Amino acid sequence: MQVKMLVMQNREGLSSQNAMSLVKTASSFKSRIHLEKESKKIDAKSVMGVISLGIKYSESVIVIINGDDEKSAMEEIEKLFENNFAV
């Protein structure tokens, strides 16, 4: 299991376009991927779930990944956050 706290550095926050990039990345892996903000935990492969978190600039989210390709999945999701969701 991989668990990491990531901070939203994109000034737009998790806009619908950024949410789509995150879901597309998460969906490319077999591992189960969840995002947790405050007490809400969602499936990162669900667009509606990701948007419902309403992650704004400078807010943090916990990424939880469990599965065979969890390390690769975490690396790719970290890259998204580090590169401000530029694809």
PyMOL commands that set and color helices and strands:
alter all, ss='L'
color gray80, all
select helices_A, chain A and resi 16-27+47-52+70-82
alter helices_A, ss='H'
color red, helices_A
select strands_A, chain A and resi 2-7+32-37+40-43+60-66
alter strands_A, ss='S'
color yellow, strands_A
deselect
rebuild
show_as cartoon
